[in-house]
Amino acid sequence: MDRCNRPKKCAHGTWPSCEHYPYNYNPGCARWAIAFSSLLPIGALALSIYALVIRLPNKGFSLPNNLKLPSTFYYGWGPSNHTLPPVDPADPKSTVLLWALIFRSAPTYVAGLFTSTIITWVDLNMRFMQPFRNMFGKRPNETFGYQVRDFIGWPWWRRMKASAFATEPEPATAAESILLAYITVSPLQVPLTAWDKGHYKVCIYSTLSTLSPIFPIFVGGLLTVTPDETYDRVNFSFSLSAYIGIMVSLVLYSILLPAAMPGAYRLLPRQLYSLADLMAMCHESRFMASPHLDITDPERTPSKEHMEARILLTDDRFLFGVYHGRDGHRHIGFDVAQEREPDFGALKNVRNSVEHIPPEGFASRVHRTMTNMMEEGRKKGKAMTGAMAWNVRSPFAQRRHGIRSGEENEDIQLARMSGALGVPRARAEASGSQLQHIGSGGRTRPTRSDSPHS
């Protein structure tokens, strides 16, 4: 942080009003992907409800059996091209197979792709972000309504909250933060463990990801394709049990996917693609130099349980924010904020350790962004007005904007007056070049050479 290379000067210590807001990334699944994938089940659910209204699942539908592919249609990559086998409309097997590929295989493939990508990404994101969510801290006696208002993050609520809670949030224990291994736990064990610990979002989305492979099975068994006796039409009948399963799945996806949009406390300062990105948020922390991580033993082979036991016995508490590193600089990440005195004594704060950065909700960020844009617009408007006032005397600016000097305006007025008196334009221009300035203050027009009084 102390080596910030942003264009503007970073206002350290003024969080969350700093123009360089740190929490902008959602690891594992981009926010635009969640927003786009939320529209798919909502649209499919609307079509399913419309189909129920017109009683399509009970009646089914039929289409004319005239589907065929052009003989010139081919596919390929590189220098090689391949021609698809022709579909003969007179052959009932080929046409019925093509209808089955369109109405059964293709939707099943799309449903399988949806459940194996978006749902899995959201589940992994919830598992991975839960330790960081705990390290952001929580207030004592935090109610559900408080969490909802803080999730939305209205500016007036943040101002009221800042005055109501003057104390720092409670740091998380090691079991709730650095040792919380939802990523490596079995998918069947994650919902039970998360429910026991009170991490309900992890429990819900892990259960959804576990049950999601059933959705493509419902989609594949929804339609039955049968031709009529003359093979002139193809009839499609619905399976009501599969239709009910699809409707239930779409309702769950339509509710849970928009709710998976990360709030203020589920964003990080950077994307995490590898272990190195994770270590970048604690590489200079005091915890990394702790002797509890040194488990070397010449007589026995240490294991993961030895290190976890030593960390749990110390009962250190961790907080995410700006920590003072061992190199003397400040870094965004997590470190030990509280430690326990020897022999299971009382907890005490670690001096100059971690400064809490309260995340901002969506509405608060939009409000601050609009305010900054308006301020920048006013500054640019004043700068532009000053530049225009400074450059207005430039002949290039005057010529570009149609602004003429006083002499040019007087010459144009003289030419117009001369044209009105019947004097040729060339003579008027020549005469105008010999005249003095016209105006008040004793300046008079001289006698013209072609005047009858000369």
C-alpha positions as CSV (number, residue, x, y, z in Angstrom):
1,M,0.0,0.0,0.0
2,D,2.8,2.4,0.8
3,R,4.2,1.8,-2.7
4,C,0.9,2.6,-4.4
5,N,1.5,3.5,-8.1
6,R,-2.0,4.7,-8.9
7,P,-2.4,8.0,-10.8
8,K,-3.9,9.7,-7.8
9,K,-2.5,10.0,-4.4
10,C,-3.9,7.4,-2.1
11,A,-5.7,8.7,1.0
12,H,-4.5,6.1,3.5
13,G,-6.3,6.0,6.7
14,T,-9.5,7.5,5.4
15,W,-11.3,4.2,4.6
16,P,-13.8,3.6,3.3
17,S,-13.8,7.0,1.5
18,C,-10.5,6.3,-0.2
19,E,-10.6,6.6,-4.0
20,H,-8.6,3.4,-4.3
21,Y,-11.2,1.0,-2.9
22,P,-9.5,-2.4,-2.5
23,Y,-12.3,-5.0,-2.5
24,N,-13.1,-5.4,-6.2
25,Y,-12.6,-9.1,-7.1
26,N,-14.7,-12.2,-6.7
27,P,-12.4,-15.2,-6.8
28,G,-13.5,-18.2,-8.8
29,C,-16.5,-16.7,-10.5
30,A,-16.8,-13.2,-12.0
31,R,-19.8,-11.1,-11.0
32,W,-20.9,-10.6,-14.7
33,A,-21.0,-14.4,-15.1
34,I,-23.3,-14.7,-12.1
35,A,-25.5,-12.0,-13.4
36,F,-25.7,-13.5,-16.9
37,S,-26.3,-17.0,-15.6
38,S,-29.1,-15.8,-13.4
39,L,-31.1,-14.7,-16.4
40,L,-31.1,-18.2,-17.9
41,P,-33.1,-20.0,-15.3
42,I,-35.4,-17.0,-14.9
43,G,-36.2,-17.0,-18.6
44,A,-36.6,-20.8,-18.7
45,L,-38.9,-20.6,-15.6
46,A,-41.1,-18.0,-17.3
47,L,-41.4,-20.2,-20.4
48,S,-42.3,-23.2,-18.3
49,I,-45.0,-21.2,-16.5
50,Y,-46.4,-20.1,-19.8
51,A,-46.5,-23.7,-21.0
52,L,-48.4,-24.7,-17.9
53,V,-50.9,-21.9,-18.6
54,I,-51.7,-23.1,-22.1
55,R,-51.6,-26.8,-20.8
56,L,-48.8,-27.7,-23.2
57,P,-47.4,-30.5,-21.0
58,N,-50.8,-32.3,-21.0
59,K,-51.5,-32.0,-24.7
60,G,-48.0,-32.1,-26.2
61,F,-47.3,-30.8,-29.7
62,S,-46.4,-32.0,-33.2
63,L,-44.2,-30.6,-36.0
64,P,-44.1,-31.5,-39.7
65,N,-41.5,-34.0,-40.5
66,N,-39.8,-32.1,-43.3
67,L,-36.5,-31.4,-41.6
68,K,-33.4,-31.8,-43.7
69,L,-29.9,-30.4,-44.1
70,P,-28.7,-28.9,-47.4
71,S,-26.3,-31.1,-49.4
72,T,-23.7,-28.3,-49.5
73,F,-23.5,-28.0,-45.8
74,Y,-20.1,-29.0,-44.4
75,Y,-17.9,-28.4,-41.3
76,G,-14.2,-28.4,-40.8
77,W,-11.1,-26.8,-39.3
78,G,-7.8,-25.9,-40.9
79,P,-7.3,-27.3,-44.4
80,S,-9.7,-30.2,-44.0
81,N,-13.5,-30.1,-44.5
82,H,-16.0,-32.7,-43.8
83,T,-19.5,-33.1,-45.3
84,L,-22.4,-34.1,-43.0
85,P,-24.4,-37.2,-44.0
86,P,-27.5,-36.2,-45.9
87,V,-30.8,-36.4,-44.1
88,D,-33.4,-38.0,-46.4
89,P,-36.9,-36.8,-45.6
90,A,-38.2,-40.2,-46.9
91,D,-36.2,-42.1,-44.3
92,P,-38.1,-41.9,-41.0
93,K,-35.2,-43.1,-38.9
94,S,-32.9,-40.3,-40.0
95,T,-35.5,-37.6,-39.5
96,V,-36.6,-38.8,-36.2
97,L,-33.0,-39.1,-35.0
98,L,-32.4,-35.5,-36.0
99,W,-35.5,-34.3,-34.1
100,A,-34.3,-36.2,-31.0
101,L,-30.8,-34.5,-31.3
102,I,-32.4,-31.1,-31.4
103,F,-35.1,-31.5,-28.7
104,R,-33.3,-33.9,-26.3
105,S,-29.6,-34.1,-26.8
106,A,-28.9,-30.4,-27.3
107,P,-30.9,-29.2,-24.2
108,T,-29.3,-32.0,-22.1
109,Y,-25.9,-30.8,-23.1
110,V,-26.7,-27.2,-22.3
111,A,-28.1,-28.2,-18.9
112,G,-25.0,-30.3,-18.1
113,L,-22.7,-27.4,-19.1
114,F,-24.7,-25.1,-16.9
115,T,-24.5,-27.3,-13.8
116,S,-20.9,-28.2,-14.3
117,T,-19.6,-24.7,-14.7
118,I,-21.7,-21.9,-13.1
119,I,-23.1,-24.0,-10.2
120,T,-19.7,-25.5,-9.4
121,W,-17.9,-22.2,-9.6
122,V,-20.4,-20.6,-7.2
123,D,-20.0,-23.5,-4.8
124,L,-16.2,-23.2,-4.8
125,N,-16.4,-19.5,-4.4
126,M,-18.6,-19.8,-1.3
127,R,-16.2,-22.4,0.2
128,F,-13.1,-20.4,-0.6
129,M,-14.4,-17.0,0.6
130,Q,-15.8,-18.2,4.0
131,P,-12.5,-17.9,5.9
132,F,-12.0,-14.4,4.5
133,R,-15.5,-13.5,5.4
134,N,-14.8,-14.6,9.0
135,M,-11.6,-12.6,9.0
136,F,-13.4,-9.4,8.1
137,G,-14.8,-9.7,11.7
138,K,-18.2,-9.3,13.2
139,R,-19.8,-7.0,15.7
140,P,-21.1,-8.3,19.1
141,N,-24.8,-9.1,19.2
142,E,-25.1,-8.8,15.4
143,T,-28.7,-9.5,14.3
144,F,-30.0,-10.7,11.0
145,G,-31.5,-7.3,10.2
146,Y,-28.1,-5.7,10.8
147,Q,-26.4,-8.1,8.4
148,V,-29.0,-7.4,5.7
149,R,-28.6,-3.6,6.0
150,D,-24.8,-4.0,6.0
151,F,-25.0,-6.2,3.0
152,I,-26.9,-3.5,1.1
153,G,-24.7,-0.8,2.5
154,W,-26.9,2.3,2.2
155,P,-24.8,5.4,3.0
156,W,-27.1,6.7,5.7
157,W,-26.9,3.3,7.5
158,R,-23.1,3.3,7.3
159,R,-23.0,6.8,8.9
160,M,-25.3,5.7,11.7
161,K,-23.4,2.4,12.2
162,A,-20.1,4.3,12.4
163,S,-21.4,6.4,15.3
164,A,-23.2,3.4,17.0
165,F,-20.2,1.0,16.9
166,A,-17.0,2.7,17.9
167,T,-15.2,-0.6,18.7
168,E,-13.3,-2.7,16.2
169,P,-14.9,-5.9,15.0
170,E,-14.1,-9.2,16.6
171,P,-11.3,-11.1,14.9
172,A,-11.8,-14.7,13.9
173,T,-10.2,-17.7,15.5
174,A,-7.7,-20.0,13.6
175,A,-10.4,-22.7,13.3
176,E,-12.7,-20.2,11.7
177,S,-10.1,-18.6,9.4
178,I,-6.8,-20.1,8.2
179,L,-7.6,-23.7,9.2
180,L,-11.1,-23.7,7.7
181,A,-10.6,-26.1,4.9
182,Y,-13.9,-26.3,3.0
183,I,-12.0,-26.7,-0.3
184,T,-10.3,-30.0,0.7
185,V,-13.3,-31.5,2.5
186,S,-15.5,-34.1,0.8
187,P,-18.6,-32.6,-0.9
188,L,-20.8,-34.8,1.2
189,Q,-19.2,-33.6,4.4
190,V,-19.2,-29.8,3.5
191,P,-23.0,-29.2,4.1
192,L,-22.9,-31.0,7.5
193,T,-19.8,-29.1,8.7
194,A,-21.0,-25.8,7.4
195,W,-24.4,-26.2,9.0
196,D,-22.8,-27.1,12.3
197,K,-20.5,-24.0,12.2
198,G,-23.3,-21.6,11.1
199,H,-22.0,-21.0,7.6
200,Y,-25.4,-21.4,5.9
201,K,-24.5,-20.0,2.5
202,V,-21.8,-22.6,2.2
203,C,-24.2,-25.3,3.3
204,I,-26.9,-24.2,0.8
205,Y,-24.7,-23.9,-2.3
206,S,-22.8,-27.0,-1.5
207,T,-26.0,-28.9,-1.3
208,L,-27.2,-27.3,-4.6
209,S,-24.0,-28.3,-6.3
210,T,-24.3,-31.9,-5.0
211,L,-27.9,-32.2,-6.3
212,S,-27.3,-30.3,-9.6
213,P,-26.3,-33.4,-11.7
214,I,-29.9,-34.5,-11.5
215,F,-31.1,-31.5,-13.5
216,P,-29.6,-32.7,-16.9
217,I,-31.3,-36.1,-16.3
218,F,-34.7,-34.4,-15.9
219,V,-34.0,-32.4,-19.1
220,G,-33.0,-35.5,-21.1
221,G,-36.2,-37.4,-20.0
222,L,-38.6,-34.5,-20.6
223,L,-39.7,-35.2,-24.2
224,T,-40.5,-38.4,-26.1
225,V,-40.2,-38.1,-29.8
226,T,-42.5,-40.4,-31.9
227,P,-43.5,-40.2,-35.6
228,D,-47.0,-40.8,-36.7
229,E,-48.1,-43.7,-38.9
230,T,-47.4,-41.9,-42.2
231,Y,-44.2,-40.2,-41.0
232,D,-45.6,-36.9,-42.1
233,R,-45.5,-35.4,-38.6
234,V,-43.4,-35.9,-35.4
235,N,-45.2,-35.9,-32.1
236,F,-43.7,-34.7,-28.8
237,S,-45.1,-35.8,-25.5
238,F,-44.0,-34.6,-22.1
239,S,-43.1,-36.6,-18.9
240,L,-44.9,-34.9,-16.1
241,S,-42.5,-36.2,-13.4
242,A,-39.5,-34.7,-15.3
243,Y,-41.4,-31.5,-15.9
244,I,-42.0,-31.1,-12.1
245,G,-38.4,-31.8,-11.4
246,I,-37.3,-29.2,-14.0
247,M,-39.7,-26.6,-12.5
248,V,-38.4,-27.2,-9.0
249,S,-34.8,-26.9,-10.2
250,L,-35.5,-23.7,-12.1
251,V,-37.2,-22.2,-9.0
252,L,-34.2,-22.9,-6.9
253,Y,-31.7,-21.6,-9.5
254,S,-33.8,-18.4,-10.0
255,I,-33.7,-17.7,-6.3
256,L,-30.2,-18.8,-5.3
257,L,-28.2,-17.6,-8.3
258,P,-29.1,-13.9,-7.9
259,A,-28.5,-14.4,-4.1
260,A,-24.9,-15.6,-4.9
261,M,-23.9,-12.2,-6.1
262,P,-21.1,-11.3,-3.7
263,G,-21.8,-8.6,-1.2
264,A,-19.5,-6.2,0.6
265,Y,-17.8,-8.9,2.7
266,R,-17.2,-11.5,-0.1
267,L,-14.8,-9.5,-2.3
268,L,-11.0,-9.5,-2.2
269,P,-8.3,-7.0,-3.4
270,R,-7.1,-9.4,-6.1
271,Q,-7.9,-12.5,-8.1
272,L,-6.6,-15.8,-6.8
273,Y,-5.3,-18.1,-9.4
274,S,-2.6,-20.0,-7.5
275,L,-1.1,-20.5,-4.1
276,A,1.3,-17.6,-4.8
277,D,-1.7,-15.1,-5.0
278,L,-2.8,-16.4,-1.6
279,M,0.6,-16.0,-0.1
280,A,0.8,-12.4,-1.5
281,M,-1.8,-11.4,1.1
282,C,0.3,-12.6,4.1
283,H,3.9,-12.9,2.9
284,E,5.2,-10.1,5.2
285,S,2.9,-10.8,8.1
286,R,4.2,-11.6,11.5
287,F,2.3,-14.8,11.5
288,M,4.5,-16.2,8.7
289,A,7.6,-15.7,11.0
290,S,5.8,-17.4,13.9
291,P,7.8,-20.3,15.5
292,H,4.5,-22.3,15.6
293,L,4.9,-22.9,11.8
294,D,8.3,-24.5,12.3
295,I,7.5,-28.2,12.8
296,T,10.9,-29.6,11.9
297,D,11.9,-32.5,14.2
298,P,15.1,-34.7,13.7
299,E,13.6,-37.6,15.5
300,R,10.1,-37.9,14.0
301,T,8.3,-36.9,10.9
302,P,5.9,-34.0,11.6
303,S,2.4,-34.0,10.1
304,K,-0.3,-31.5,9.4
305,E,-2.0,-32.4,12.7
306,H,1.1,-31.2,14.6
307,M,1.1,-27.8,13.0
308,E,-2.7,-27.4,13.4
309,A,-2.5,-28.4,17.1
310,R,0.2,-25.8,17.8
311,I,-1.7,-23.0,16.0
312,L,-5.0,-24.0,17.8
313,L,-3.2,-24.0,21.2
314,T,-1.9,-20.5,20.8
315,D,-5.5,-19.3,20.2
316,D,-4.5,-16.4,17.9
317,R,-7.2,-14.3,16.3
318,F,-6.9,-13.1,12.7
319,L,-8.3,-10.0,11.0
320,F,-8.3,-8.9,7.4
321,G,-7.2,-5.3,6.6
322,V,-4.0,-3.3,6.4
323,Y,-1.3,-5.0,8.3
324,H,2.2,-3.6,9.2
325,G,4.7,-6.0,7.6
326,R,8.1,-7.0,8.8
327,D,9.6,-4.9,6.0
328,G,8.3,-1.7,7.6
329,H,5.6,-1.2,5.0
330,R,1.8,-1.6,5.1
331,H,0.2,-4.4,3.1
332,I,-3.4,-5.4,2.4
333,G,-4.0,-8.9,3.8
334,F,-4.5,-10.7,7.1
335,D,-2.4,-11.1,10.2
336,V,-2.7,-11.8,13.9
337,A,-4.8,-9.1,15.5
338,Q,-5.2,-10.6,19.0
339,E,-3.1,-13.1,20.9
340,R,-3.5,-14.8,24.2
341,E,-1.2,-14.3,27.2
342,P,0.8,-17.3,28.3
343,D,-0.8,-20.1,30.3
344,F,-4.2,-19.5,28.7
345,G,-4.5,-15.9,29.9
346,A,-6.7,-13.1,28.6
347,L,-6.7,-12.0,25.0
348,K,-4.9,-8.8,24.2
349,N,-4.6,-6.8,21.0
350,V,-1.3,-6.8,19.1
351,R,0.0,-3.3,18.7
352,N,0.6,-2.0,15.2
353,S,-0.7,-5.2,13.7
354,V,-3.9,-4.9,11.5
355,E,-6.1,-2.0,10.8
356,H,-9.6,-2.9,9.9
357,I,-10.9,-1.8,6.5
358,P,-14.8,-1.9,6.6
359,P,-16.1,-3.1,3.2
360,E,-18.7,-1.0,1.5
361,G,-22.1,-2.2,0.3
362,F,-23.3,-1.9,-3.3
363,A,-25.5,1.2,-2.7
364,S,-22.7,3.0,-0.8
365,R,-20.2,2.3,-3.5
366,V,-22.6,3.6,-6.2
367,H,-23.3,6.7,-4.1
368,R,-19.5,7.4,-3.6
369,T,-18.8,6.7,-7.3
370,M,-21.5,9.2,-8.5
371,T,-20.2,11.8,-6.0
372,N,-16.6,11.4,-7.3
373,M,-17.8,11.6,-10.9
374,M,-19.7,14.9,-10.1
375,E,-16.7,16.4,-8.4
376,E,-14.4,15.4,-11.2
377,G,-16.9,16.9,-13.7
378,R,-17.0,20.2,-11.8
379,K,-13.2,20.3,-11.7
380,K,-12.9,19.5,-15.4
381,G,-15.6,22.1,-16.2
382,K,-13.7,24.8,-14.3
383,A,-10.5,23.8,-16.0
384,M,-12.1,23.8,-19.4
385,T,-13.7,27.2,-18.7
386,G,-10.3,28.7,-17.7
387,A,-8.6,27.2,-20.7
388,M,-11.2,28.6,-23.1
389,A,-11.0,32.0,-21.4
390,W,-7.2,31.9,-21.8
391,N,-7.2,30.8,-25.4
392,V,-10.1,32.9,-26.6
393,R,-7.6,35.6,-27.6
394,S,-5.7,33.2,-29.8
395,P,-6.3,33.8,-33.5
396,F,-6.6,30.1,-34.1
397,A,-9.3,29.7,-31.5
398,Q,-11.1,32.7,-32.8
399,R,-11.0,31.5,-36.4
400,R,-12.2,28.0,-35.3
401,H,-15.1,29.2,-33.2
402,G,-16.1,32.1,-35.6
403,I,-14.9,34.8,-33.2
404,R,-13.4,37.9,-35.0
405,S,-11.3,40.7,-33.7
406,G,-12.5,44.2,-33.4
407,E,-10.8,45.4,-36.6
408,E,-12.3,42.5,-38.6
409,N,-15.8,43.2,-37.3
410,E,-15.5,46.9,-38.2
411,D,-14.2,46.0,-41.7
412,I,-17.2,43.7,-42.2
413,Q,-19.6,46.3,-41.0
414,L,-18.0,48.9,-43.4
415,A,-18.2,46.6,-46.3
416,R,-21.9,46.0,-45.6
417,M,-22.5,49.7,-45.3
418,S,-20.6,50.4,-48.6
419,G,-22.6,47.7,-50.4
420,A,-25.8,49.3,-49.2
421,L,-24.7,52.8,-50.6
422,G,-24.1,51.2,-54.0
423,V,-20.3,51.2,-53.9
424,P,-18.6,48.3,-55.5
425,R,-17.2,45.7,-53.1
426,A,-13.6,46.0,-54.3
427,R,-13.6,49.7,-53.9
428,A,-15.3,49.4,-50.5
429,E,-12.6,47.0,-49.3
430,A,-9.9,49.3,-50.6
431,S,-11.5,52.3,-48.9
432,G,-12.0,50.4,-45.7
433,S,-8.3,49.6,-45.4
434,Q,-7.6,53.4,-45.3
435,L,-10.2,54.3,-42.6
436,Q,-9.6,54.7,-39.0
437,H,-11.4,52.9,-36.3
438,I,-15.1,53.6,-36.0
439,G,-16.5,54.3,-32.5
440,S,-17.3,56.8,-29.9
441,G,-14.8,59.0,-28.1
442,G,-14.2,61.7,-30.8
443,R,-13.2,59.3,-33.7
444,T,-14.9,60.5,-37.0
445,R,-15.0,59.2,-40.5
446,P,-12.6,60.9,-42.9
447,T,-13.7,62.5,-46.1
448,R,-13.9,60.0,-49.0
449,S,-11.8,60.7,-52.1
450,D,-14.7,60.1,-54.5
451,S,-17.1,62.3,-52.6
452,P,-18.7,65.1,-54.6
453,H,-17.4,67.7,-52.0
454,S,-13.7,66.9,-52.7
